[in-house]
Amino acid sequence: MPYIEALLPTVVVALIFWFVIRAVSNVDRTERLAEAEVDEQMKSNLGETGKNSSQSEN
């Protein structure tokens, strides 16, 4: 039993650290996906705007 009492705080801290790192990683992944989606939308909007402006000049 003293071994468990000695190792328990380390295991608990390690699990908390793992959950925090996993949460940060998931948030980063979702943020990158959202940013890529917004970039893609902006590129497509700029492409449409560029086509419309070149047509109106002719």
C-alpha atoms as one frame of an Amber mdcrd trajectory, in Angstrom:
protein
   0.000   0.000   0.000   2.799   2.549   0.617   3.921   2.086  -2.982   0.505
   3.103  -4.246   0.442   6.119  -1.957   3.857   7.123  -3.219   3.034   6.712
  -6.899  -0.549   8.024  -6.879   0.304  11.760  -6.948   2.680  11.240  -9.867
   0.108   9.246 -11.814  -2.625  11.824 -11.137  -0.418  14.716 -12.240   0.638
  12.786 -15.341  -3.010  12.132 -16.260  -3.940  15.776 -15.761  -0.966  16.810
 -17.915  -2.016  14.326 -20.613  -5.616  15.617 -20.651  -4.457  19.232 -20.881
  -2.012  18.512 -23.713  -4.677  16.510 -25.536  -7.189  19.354 -25.176  -4.676
  21.908 -26.461  -3.841  19.661 -29.384  -7.514  19.215 -30.272  -8.160  22.950
 -30.070  -5.144  23.626 -32.276  -6.311  21.068 -34.825  -9.818  22.539 -34.987
  -8.439  26.064 -35.223  -6.207  25.080 -38.123  -9.132  23.445 -39.923 -11.321
  26.508 -39.385  -8.553  28.818 -40.554  -8.006  26.722 -43.677 -11.732  26.845
 -44.396 -11.817  30.630 -44.017  -8.737  30.990 -46.223 -10.381  28.845 -48.877
 -13.552  30.950 -48.735 -11.530  34.144 -48.998  -9.623  32.800 -51.998 -12.834
  31.800 -53.729 -14.408  35.189 -52.958 -11.352  37.003 -54.304 -11.465  34.849
 -57.411 -15.116  35.713 -57.999 -14.469  39.392 -57.348 -11.558  39.377 -59.757
 -13.675  37.799 -62.487 -16.527  40.260 -61.951 -14.259  43.310 -61.993 -12.490
  42.193 -65.190 -15.830  41.615 -66.922 -17.149  45.039 -65.986 -14.028  46.731
 -67.400 -14.620  45.234 -70.886
